[in-house]
Amino acid sequence: MKPEIGQIVRRVGLLMEMICLLGLVSLSPEKQAQLTFAGIGPQQVLTWGLVTGFVLWFTGTAAIYWKRKPRGPE
C-alpha cells in the first residue's frame, strides 16, 4: 500500500472513530431502548464502528511508516 493511500485510510478511520464516539456519548438510555439496527442495539453498532475505525487508523499508520525495501537500479 502506498503512503498516500495510507493517509486516506488513516483519516477515514479517525473520522469513523469521532462519529461513533460522539454517537456513544450523545446516546441516552431512553433512545437505546427505542432504536435498533437489524435487531442489534445502537450501542453495539457504535462500539463496533469505533473498533473498526481504530483498525483502519492502525492499518493506515502501518502503511505510512512501514519500512520498504529500497528499489534496485532501474
Backbone as JSON Lines, residues from 0, in Angstrom:
{"i":0,"aa":"M","n":[0.86,-1.17,0.0],"ca":[0.0,0.0,0.0],"c":[0.9,1.23,0.0]}
{"i":1,"aa":"K","n":[0.54,2.21,-0.8],"ca":[1.32,3.43,-0.89],"c":[1.04,4.33,0.31]}
{"i":2,"aa":"P","n":[2.0,5.17,0.67],"ca":[1.78,6.08,1.81],"c":[0.59,7.02,1.61]}
{"i":3,"aa":"E","n":[0.33,7.42,0.37],"ca":[-0.8,8.31,0.11],"c":[-2.12,7.62,0.44]}
{"i":4,"aa":"I","n":[-2.24,6.37,0.06],"ca":[-3.45,5.61,0.38],"c":[-3.52,5.37,1.88]}
{"i":5,"aa":"G","n":[-2.39,5.16,2.53],"ca":[-2.35,5.0,3.97],"c":[-2.87,6.23,4.7]}
{"i":6,"aa":"Q","n":[-2.56,7.42,4.17],"ca":[-3.07,8.65,4.78],"c":[-4.58,8.74,4.65]}
{"i":7,"aa":"I","n":[-5.11,8.34,3.5],"ca":[-6.56,8.37,3.31],"c":[-7.24,7.38,4.25]}
{"i":8,"aa":"V","n":[-6.7,6.17,4.35],"ca":[-7.28,5.15,5.23],"c":[-7.22,5.62,6.68]}
{"i":9,"aa":"R","n":[-6.12,6.24,7.04],"ca":[-5.95,6.73,8.4],"c":[-6.98,7.81,8.73]}
{"i":10,"aa":"R","n":[-7.21,8.73,7.8],"ca":[-8.19,9.8,8.03],"c":[-9.61,9.26,8.09]}
{"i":11,"aa":"V","n":[-9.92,8.29,7.24],"ca":[-11.25,7.68,7.28],"c":[-11.46,7.0,8.63]}
{"i":12,"aa":"G","n":[-10.44,6.31,9.12],"ca":[-10.53,5.66,10.43],"c":[-10.76,6.65,11.56]}
{"i":13,"aa":"L","n":[-10.03,7.77,11.52],"ca":[-10.21,8.79,12.56],"c":[-11.6,9.41,12.49]}
{"i":14,"aa":"L","n":[-12.08,9.67,11.28],"ca":[-13.42,10.24,11.13],"c":[-14.47,9.26,11.65]}
{"i":15,"aa":"M","n":[-14.31,7.99,11.35],"ca":[-15.25,6.98,11.82],"c":[-15.22,6.9,13.35]}
{"i":16,"aa":"E","n":[-14.04,6.97,13.93],"ca":[-13.94,6.93,15.39],"c":[-14.64,8.12,16.02]}
{"i":17,"aa":"M","n":[-14.43,9.32,15.46],"ca":[-15.05,10.52,16.02],"c":[-16.57,10.44,15.96]}
{"i":18,"aa":"I","n":[-17.1,10.01,14.82],"ca":[-18.55,9.93,14.67],"c":[-19.14,8.92,15.65]}
{"i":19,"aa":"C","n":[-18.52,7.76,15.76],"ca":[-19.04,6.72,16.66],"c":[-18.9,7.13,18.12]}
{"i":20,"aa":"L","n":[-17.8,7.79,18.46],"ca":[-17.62,8.22,19.84],"c":[-18.63,9.3,20.22]}
{"i":21,"aa":"L","n":[-18.88,10.24,19.32],"ca":[-19.91,11.24,19.58],"c":[-21.29,10.6,19.69]}
{"i":22,"aa":"G","n":[-21.55,9.6,18.88],"ca":[-22.82,8.89,18.96],"c":[-22.98,8.17,20.28]}
{"i":23,"aa":"L","n":[-21.9,7.54,20.76],"ca":[-21.97,6.84,22.05],"c":[-22.18,7.82,23.2]}
{"i":24,"aa":"V","n":[-21.53,8.97,23.13],"ca":[-21.65,9.94,24.22],"c":[-23.05,10.57,24.23]}
{"i":25,"aa":"S","n":[-23.6,10.82,23.05],"ca":[-24.88,11.52,22.99],"c":[-26.09,10.58,23.1]}
{"i":26,"aa":"L","n":[-25.88,9.3,23.11],"ca":[-26.98,8.34,23.14],"c":[-27.49,8.18,24.57]}
{"i":27,"aa":"S","n":[-28.74,8.53,24.78],"ca":[-29.33,8.42,26.12],"c":[-29.92,7.02,26.3]}
{"i":28,"aa":"P","n":[-30.11,6.59,27.53],"ca":[-30.69,5.26,27.77],"c":[-32.1,5.11,27.2]}
{"i":29,"aa":"E","n":[-32.88,6.2,27.16],"ca":[-34.23,6.11,26.6],"c":[-34.17,5.83,25.1]}
{"i":30,"aa":"K","n":[-33.22,6.47,24.41],"ca":[-33.08,6.26,22.97],"c":[-32.55,4.86,22.67]}
{"i":31,"aa":"Q","n":[-31.72,4.34,23.55],"ca":[-31.17,3.0,23.34],"c":[-32.29,1.97,23.32]}
{"i":32,"aa":"A","n":[-33.29,2.15,24.16],"ca":[-34.39,1.18,24.22],"c":[-35.28,1.27,22.99]}
{"i":33,"aa":"Q","n":[-35.37,2.45,22.38],"ca":[-36.27,2.63,21.24],"c":[-35.62,2.24,19.91]}
{"i":34,"aa":"L","n":[-34.35,2.5,19.76],"ca":[-33.68,2.28,18.48],"c":[-33.08,0.88,18.39]}
{"i":35,"aa":"T","n":[-33.2,0.27,17.24],"ca":[-32.49,-0.97,16.95],"c":[-32.04,-0.92,15.49]}
{"i":36,"aa":"F","n":[-30.98,-1.58,15.21],"ca":[-30.45,-1.67,13.85],"c":[-30.25,-3.15,13.54]}
{"i":37,"aa":"A","n":[-31.13,-3.7,12.73],"ca":[-31.1,-5.12,12.37],"c":[-31.16,-6.0,13.62]}
{"i":38,"aa":"G","n":[-31.95,-5.56,14.6],"ca":[-32.11,-6.33,15.82],"c":[-30.98,-6.16,16.83]}
{"i":39,"aa":"I","n":[-30.06,-5.26,16.54],"ca":[-28.92,-5.01,17.42],"c":[-29.05,-3.61,17.98]}
{"i":40,"aa":"G","n":[-28.71,-3.44,19.23],"ca":[-28.8,-2.13,19.87],"c":[-27.78,-1.15,19.29]}
{"i":41,"aa":"P","n":[-28.08,0.14,19.34],"ca":[-27.18,1.14,18.76],"c":[-25.83,1.22,19.47]}
{"i":42,"aa":"Q","n":[-25.81,0.88,20.74],"ca":[-24.54,0.92,21.47],"c":[-23.55,-0.1,20.9]}
{"i":43,"aa":"Q","n":[-24.04,-1.28,20.55],"ca":[-23.16,-2.3,19.97],"c":[-22.68,-1.9,18.58]}
{"i":44,"aa":"V","n":[-23.57,-1.31,17.77],"ca":[-23.19,-0.89,16.43],"c":[-22.14,0.2,16.5]}
{"i":45,"aa":"L","n":[-22.34,1.17,17.39],"ca":[-21.37,2.26,17.52],"c":[-20.04,1.77,18.09]}
{"i":46,"aa":"T","n":[-20.08,0.81,19.0],"ca":[-18.85,0.25,19.56],"c":[-18.06,-0.48,18.48]}
{"i":47,"aa":"W","n":[-18.74,-1.26,17.64],"ca":[-18.04,-1.94,16.55],"c":[-17.52,-0.95,15.52]}
{"i":48,"aa":"G","n":[-18.24,0.14,15.31],"ca":[-17.74,1.2,14.43],"c":[-16.48,1.84,14.99]}
{"i":49,"aa":"L","n":[-16.45,2.01,16.3],"ca":[-15.26,2.57,16.95],"c":[-14.06,1.63,16.8]}
{"i":50,"aa":"V","n":[-14.29,0.35,16.98],"ca":[-13.22,-0.64,16.82],"c":[-12.74,-0.69,15.37]}
{"i":51,"aa":"T","n":[-13.67,-0.65,14.42],"ca":[-13.3,-0.66,13.01],"c":[-12.51,0.58,12.64]}
{"i":52,"aa":"G","n":[-12.89,1.74,13.19],"ca":[-12.14,2.97,12.95],"c":[-10.72,2.88,13.48]}
{"i":53,"aa":"F","n":[-10.55,2.25,14.65],"ca":[-9.21,2.09,15.2],"c":[-8.37,1.16,14.32]}
{"i":54,"aa":"V","n":[-8.98,0.09,13.83],"ca":[-8.25,-0.84,12.95],"c":[-7.84,-0.14,11.65]}
{"i":55,"aa":"L","n":[-8.74,0.68,11.09],"ca":[-8.39,1.44,9.89],"c":[-7.26,2.42,10.16]}
{"i":56,"aa":"W","n":[-7.32,3.11,11.3],"ca":[-6.26,4.04,11.67],"c":[-4.92,3.31,11.8]}
{"i":57,"aa":"F","n":[-4.94,2.17,12.46],"ca":[-3.7,1.4,12.66],"c":[-3.14,0.93,11.32]}
{"i":58,"aa":"T","n":[-4.01,0.44,10.43],"ca":[-3.58,-0.03,9.12],"c":[-2.98,1.11,8.3]}
{"i":59,"aa":"G","n":[-3.63,2.27,8.33],"ca":[-3.1,3.43,7.61],"c":[-1.77,3.88,8.17]}
{"i":60,"aa":"T","n":[-1.62,3.87,9.48],"ca":[-0.36,4.26,10.1],"c":[0.74,3.28,9.74]}
{"i":61,"aa":"A","n":[0.43,1.99,9.75],"ca":[1.42,0.98,9.36],"c":[1.83,1.16,7.9]}
{"i":62,"aa":"A","n":[0.87,1.51,7.04],"ca":[1.19,1.7,5.62],"c":[2.09,2.91,5.42]}
{"i":63,"aa":"I","n":[1.94,3.92,6.25],"ca":[2.76,5.13,6.1],"c":[4.19,4.88,6.59]}
{"i":64,"aa":"Y","n":[4.33,4.25,7.73],"ca":[5.64,4.15,8.38],"c":[6.34,2.81,8.19]}
{"i":65,"aa":"W","n":[5.77,1.88,7.46],"ca":[6.38,0.56,7.27],"c":[7.66,0.71,6.47]}
{"i":66,"aa":"K","n":[8.7,0.02,6.9],"ca":[9.99,0.07,6.17],"c":[9.83,-0.65,4.85]}
{"i":67,"aa":"R","n":[10.27,0.0,3.79],"ca":[10.2,-0.59,2.45],"c":[11.6,-0.92,1.98]}
{"i":68,"aa":"K","n":[11.64,-1.97,1.17],"ca":[12.93,-2.33,0.59],"c":[13.32,-1.29,-0.45]}
{"i":69,"aa":"P","n":[14.58,-0.9,-0.45],"ca":[14.99,0.05,-1.48],"c":[14.94,-0.59,-2.84]}
{"i":70,"aa":"R","n":[14.5,0.18,-3.82],"ca":[14.44,-0.35,-5.18],"c":[15.83,-0.4,-5.77]}
{"i":71,"aa":"G","n":[16.01,-1.42,-6.58],"ca":[17.29,-1.55,-7.28],"c":[17.36,-0.58,-8.45]}
{"i":72,"aa":"P","n":[18.5,-0.52,-9.08],"ca":[18.61,0.37,-10.25],"c":[17.68,-0.1,-11.37]}
{"i":73,"aa":"E","n":[17.01,0.86,-11.95],"ca":[16.05,0.52,-13.0],"c":[16.56,0.93,-14.35]}
